[in-house]
Amino acid sequence: MGNTELKKLLIHRISEIEDTEFLNAIKTIIEARTANPTLLLTPDILRIIAASKKEYEEGLIYEQSEVDENFNQWVKKGVN
């Protein structure tokens, strides 16, 4: 059976299914195999990304080693 026939058969068989949970499972499987998955970002996430990009462009970032050193100094000051 070729792809075209198989697709037609699947469409026909799926159109006969009334079980919503099963249809959602099929949808999940199909979405996992989509060649070009689309990532939908919420407006809040888009604002966070824009703010992070601006901070990066302005040099307002720290290397992990700098953060670790600052933390260690802070801990030492608090202990004494």
SEZA-387464 format. One record per residue (C-alpha): residue in three letters; z, y, x; residue number from 1. Coordinates in Angstrom, 3 decimals. Layout:
# residues N
<rec 'ALA'; <Z; Y; X>; NUM>,
...
***
This chain:
# residues 80
<rec 'MET'; <0.000; 0.000; 0.000>; 1>,
<rec 'GLY'; <-1.008; 3.389; 1.415>; 2>,
<rec 'ASN'; <1.052; 6.553; 1.452>; 3>,
<rec 'THR'; <-0.682; 8.042; -1.589>; 4>,
<rec 'GLU'; <-0.097; 4.977; -3.753>; 5>,
<rec 'LEU'; <3.479; 4.658; -2.556>; 6>,
<rec 'LYS'; <4.203; 8.321; -3.337>; 7>,
<rec 'LYS'; <2.754; 7.946; -6.831>; 8>,
<rec 'LEU'; <4.814; 4.809; -7.429>; 9>,
<rec 'LEU'; <8.007; 6.506; -6.236>; 10>,
<rec 'ILE'; <7.368; 9.587; -8.372>; 11>,
<rec 'HIS'; <6.816; 7.379; -11.398>; 12>,
<rec 'ARG'; <9.909; 5.266; -10.746>; 13>,
<rec 'ILE'; <12.113; 8.278; -10.003>; 14>,
<rec 'SER'; <10.966; 9.995; -13.198>; 15>,
<rec 'GLU'; <12.415; 7.041; -15.138>; 16>,
<rec 'ILE'; <15.907; 7.329; -13.591>; 17>,
<rec 'GLU'; <18.553; 9.026; -15.758>; 18>,
<rec 'ASP'; <21.561; 8.558; -13.442>; 19>,
<rec 'THR'; <22.337; 12.032; -12.031>; 20>,
<rec 'GLU'; <24.508; 10.693; -9.228>; 21>,
<rec 'PHE'; <21.761; 8.328; -8.095>; 22>,
<rec 'LEU'; <19.152; 11.100; -8.290>; 23>,
<rec 'ASN'; <21.387; 13.309; -6.140>; 24>,
<rec 'ALA'; <21.634; 10.483; -3.609>; 25>,
<rec 'ILE'; <17.846; 10.228; -3.491>; 26>,
<rec 'LYS'; <17.639; 14.015; -3.100>; 27>,
<rec 'THR'; <20.050; 13.841; -0.146>; 28>,
<rec 'ILE'; <17.945; 11.167; 1.538>; 29>,
<rec 'ILE'; <14.746; 13.147; 1.016>; 30>,
<rec 'GLU'; <16.305; 16.363; 2.300>; 31>,
<rec 'ALA'; <17.495; 14.556; 5.432>; 32>,
<rec 'ARG'; <13.872; 13.593; 6.166>; 33>,
<rec 'THR'; <12.304; 16.987; 5.505>; 34>,
<rec 'ALA'; <10.121; 18.064; 8.405>; 35>,
<rec 'ASN'; <11.224; 21.720; 8.217>; 36>,
<rec 'PRO'; <14.801; 21.888; 7.019>; 37>,
<rec 'THR'; <15.857; 25.341; 5.879>; 38>,
<rec 'LEU'; <19.258; 26.693; 6.740>; 39>,
<rec 'LEU'; <20.486; 29.053; 4.041>; 40>,
<rec 'LEU'; <22.996; 31.596; 5.275>; 41>,
<rec 'THR'; <25.297; 33.555; 3.009>; 42>,
<rec 'PRO'; <25.391; 37.354; 3.229>; 43>,
<rec 'ASP'; <28.862; 37.116; 4.822>; 44>,
<rec 'ILE'; <27.594; 34.800; 7.561>; 45>,
<rec 'LEU'; <24.607; 37.074; 8.188>; 46>,
<rec 'ARG'; <26.983; 40.059; 8.607>; 47>,
<rec 'ILE'; <29.153; 38.055; 11.036>; 48>,
<rec 'ILE'; <26.091; 37.077; 13.072>; 49>,
<rec 'ALA'; <24.880; 40.697; 13.168>; 50>,
<rec 'ALA'; <28.322; 41.927; 14.275>; 51>,
<rec 'SER'; <28.514; 39.246; 16.984>; 52>,
<rec 'LYS'; <25.040; 40.135; 18.236>; 53>,
<rec 'LYS'; <26.036; 43.814; 18.446>; 54>,
<rec 'GLU'; <29.221; 42.937; 20.386>; 55>,
<rec 'TYR'; <27.167; 40.834; 22.791>; 56>,
<rec 'GLU'; <24.608; 43.613; 23.306>; 57>,
<rec 'GLU'; <27.433; 46.104; 23.991>; 58>,
<rec 'GLY'; <29.024; 43.788; 26.540>; 59>,
<rec 'LEU'; <32.137; 43.223; 24.435>; 60>,
<rec 'ILE'; <32.423; 39.572; 25.356>; 61>,
<rec 'TYR'; <34.596; 37.598; 27.753>; 62>,
<rec 'GLU'; <33.939; 34.496; 29.771>; 63>,
<rec 'GLN'; <36.296; 31.616; 28.968>; 64>,
<rec 'SER'; <37.766; 31.867; 32.470>; 65>,
<rec 'GLU'; <38.655; 35.539; 31.833>; 66>,
<rec 'VAL'; <40.339; 34.644; 28.553>; 67>,
<rec 'ASP'; <42.278; 31.844; 30.251>; 68>,
<rec 'GLU'; <43.432; 34.141; 33.059>; 69>,
<rec 'ASN'; <44.516; 36.885; 30.654>; 70>,
<rec 'PHE'; <46.385; 34.329; 28.576>; 71>,
<rec 'ASN'; <48.143; 32.891; 31.615>; 72>,
<rec 'GLN'; <49.217; 36.374; 32.739>; 73>,
<rec 'TRP'; <50.469; 37.140; 29.242>; 74>,
<rec 'VAL'; <52.505; 33.913; 29.181>; 75>,
<rec 'LYS'; <54.021; 34.676; 32.596>; 76>,
<rec 'LYS'; <55.085; 38.154; 31.433>; 77>,
<rec 'GLY'; <56.696; 36.705; 28.326>; 78>,
<rec 'VAL'; <58.664; 34.080; 30.279>; 79>,
<rec 'ASN'; <60.205; 36.506; 32.798>; 80>,
***
